[in-house]
């Protein structure tokens, strides 16, 4: 019996064509006259016996989906992908959206993945609902080239894969439900789908869809492969012993350990509350570490070749019941397991391959939003640190249980590392692709692949910042990075190689040595790539494919070099490899294979047990040509703590060069033998790799601390280590070297000839304190040859920038030397960035630094370079509030704008400014003029604010007029704030004439103005007393502010209208918290709707993912998954006021009261940021009194006017881990 194969979808390509037509040879006329059944996914060209092979035009697909009644509480979405060429989607006759555009303005939407939210009012629960897809084919084949549409709610999915009704032509009725009027035009026996495939609370073993390609049995699999003539491919492991293999490693006995990722994609025991368009999920809770909570399906298994024939014939399970376990690393007496959100350690001191008990949690807080991007790829570095990756669509808040009060926050892709003895956790490097694979080459350099095209991956430098999908994955953690590294250079190629190995074994012929072998799971092959130097980094060039297969299920996801030097490839053996489809249930968890690629003439042998070798023998083993053998010997030397070999190791370093000297240096360090004296000696070693790594190790942590920790492996962190062990934001814990070692590093920096040593010196400078880092930076900038290096200029910038917050004066000290300015590295890369960094900060102290830099610039060209950085920092920002010293320097440097000349009280400039701000600009009709109009608007706001600062004669009437008549709310707000410095009574009465017509945000600014002086406040309360305004226009915190103003009439009116100024009682607030908690924690919320609510309320004061106001604390790093904690802060904001956001009332000598937070201050000026978001600068000589407020300025009752659905949506958004940038 012949079986119809159907379509296999791989990254939008249709493989395995030719399916049997559903109807007996209908003609093109038949397809236009009536409905016929066609298979989805698939194209009409391939299912019509050639009848529609040349048809380009409009056609319709439709089918029914029965929506379960129990989905009523959840949001329902429809997902489509890769419909050729453009399409529109309809639900019960209502258009939901589309991709591309139909003629006459045709645009292809083939590559788009779309998700449509179905309005609940159009859904018939418990009944059949019509889903119709209108398709336009422009050329080529038309129809579904991606997965079939799916209907989802709350993690459950109806996959509409199979027969749909199909018809040529175009009629709006084709989208409608059947009724008496249109029945003749619609199918008589409609296609229908109702089967629910996936539940988020469990992860059943997936089954391959029946119409996908057939499974090739393991014993026949090798027939489908092609490898180069001088290589051979062998199957070493397959189902049932291994399924879903994600990570492989070997112990010292040569046994293969496999992490089987069977729980993917849904964590066990969790309920999905929401997910966004990128399938980033919010779950109802954080799972406890295993074995607590619901057991997962993941497991770690051990496989052994007992007789040396190359076949793994003995199998056992080390641990099962894991829940989203991605990788493991082997220790002498146990196993490290990455099981997000935890890094676990399973002790096995008796080495019986059975854990001694429950695991110890070393780290917690790794994100779970997207289980194809979670923390992964554990492996030992040659420095004794445990390295790992974090993928792109997760965020983390990592803590060390029992040690940390605050977590290390991160968003998206990065490389991290952990030092077990000192319990230091660091983000090693930030950015990249969807990092899921960590390679460390023979020289200890760190790499990861990429889930995009046109590169084979990233070379990670210590402390580097790399490109990422910023809109999708969030910004870099350092707002002053001012640059980032790209991926390794490569020709244009399709995506992707997420994981690769750089060959350094002995099982492949010599011509392959040093080549990169990368897995391409979408294409089902392994690529061979040349790997060569590109200045201080690398570039790649494809040479061909070392493994290809005719079996479309071949999905290589992991690649490693084994004990024998051969390359091993783990194959998930899936019908497709796409996380979106996996989340929809299109996943096959019954299969998995592992292959070995080696020289054609190689013979298998039983692996030697390195664990039986004496430590001195292991030292000699460090000369092995096979990288795995060297790395395993190094691990065993380190973990044995046998310091008797230190003299031998040091002798080897003294007398050797190349790889052996480097391996021995690593061993000395891991045994605690790298002290200051020996480090200085190694810095003069003739082998550049030894010099490079001595620099690296000298900056990783103080050598005395490293020696004590590495010598025993049991160092308990003291107060200093606990305090310094974390990377706080983008800042590394600083390492203070000894004075002689620091001097030696500078000496090396001046004379070093090897570019990668200089690159590491630049990375290490970022980790040293300023008094040691800046001389090192100074020395490195003398190397003019590095001005065009791929990494060094930005590494030097990041090292310099890391000292800006605490050591600005020392940085300025570098620029006192005129020769420093003229070095190519400084001129080209540091001058503008340094100016931009201090200007971007915007604090008064940093702005004074920019003035000093301008004063010290030796030439006009250098001043212009500084001004370029200044302009970049203030692009889109007003220049108001600049210190006089800076204004003077900018003007003298030829950069005097109109606002700056006004600030210098130039009469001509003031007159010009008053005329300019008084004119309300018209909206430009030409969209091309929009950018120029926005720039002019920013300058107008800047001038309005500057007039308020300078207070020239004649400006009151102009500012009042703008406040009353401008159509631009931001301009109105600026004018109202500028009026704060004036005393005219007419200001209050004039503002009150338009108060009721002002936008809510502008009213808030107006209230700040009206309540700042007793006369204006009295006018305001008189309007309330007369009934012109309602008392409710004044928030309770504003009324409290009035009590600081003097005036009998004012006090009488306050007491009359607000006899009690206390807020809700604690008991009342606790009742509100309890009432809202169940709603806030419930599922089915829509994060995009929640974002709208956030921006309309919380976002006026708080930032989240870079959007919102800058009045209160930034919520991005806040513990937003703790609903009770957030509710407490929202409902009772005064219960816990964050440090730095305590409210104050400033009373001035001229009778003003100004309420807000200390935004900035120095000896001369206090800057107060009001609840309206406006900054007000007050000279300290004008301050009569500063009074702290015990009440938060955040208003109570923010949730009172929201519906339950709105509360649910708001808290769903608050719990997302990364920016929402697309619906």
Protein Blocks (a to p, Z undefined) as FASTA:
>chain_A
ZZdebjadeehiaehiaiddfbghiafklmmmpccddddeddfklmngommmmggcdddd
dddddddfklmmpccddddehiafbdcddeehiafbdedjddfkbccfklpccdddddfk
lpcghiacddddddddfbhjedjfbdcddddeehiacddedjddddedjdfklmpccdfk
lmmmpcfbdcddfbdfbdfkbccdddddfkbccdddfklmmmmpccdfkbccddfbdcfk
bghifbdcddfkopacddddfkbmbdghiacfbdcfkopacdfbdcdddfehjddfbdcd
ddddfkonopafbdcdfbghiahiabdcddfkbccddddfbdcddddfkonopafbdcdd
fbghiafkbmklccehiacdfkopacddddfkbccddddehkambdcddehjddddddfk
lopacdfbgcddddebddddfkopacdddfbehiabdcddehiacdddfklnopafblkl
opacddddddddddddfbdcddfbfkbcfklgopacdddfknopadddddddehjbccdd
dfbdfbdcfbfkbccfbdcddfkopacdddehiabdcfklmmnopacfkbccddddddfk
bccdddddfklpcfklmmmmmmpfblklmmmmmmmmmmnopaklmmmmmmmmmmpgcjll
mmmmmmmmmnopacfklmmmmmmpcblklmmmmmmmmmmpcfklmmmmmmnopaccdfkl
mmmmpcehjaccdddddfklmmmmmmmmmmocbfklmmmmmmmmmmpcfklmmmmmmmmm
mmmmlmmgfklmmmmmmmmmmmmmmmmmmmmmmmmpmklmmpmklmmmmmmmmmmmmmmn
opaklmmmmmmmmmmpmbfklmmmmmmmmmmmmgoiafehiafklmmmmmmnopacfklm
mmnopaklmmmmmmmmmpccdddfblklmmmmmmmmmmmmmmmmmmmmnopghklmmmmm
mmmmocbfklmmmmmmmmmmpmbfklmmmmmmmmmmpcfklmmmmmmmmmmpfklmmmmm
mmmmnomacfklpcfklmmmmmmpgcfklmmmmmmmmmbfcdcdfklmmmmmmmmmmmmm
pghiafklmmmmmmmmmmmmpccehiacfkbccfklpcfklmklmmmmmmmmmlpccehi
accddddfkopacddddfbdcfkbccdddfkopacdddfklpmbdcddfbdfbdghklmm
pcfklmmmmmmmmmpcbdcfbZZ
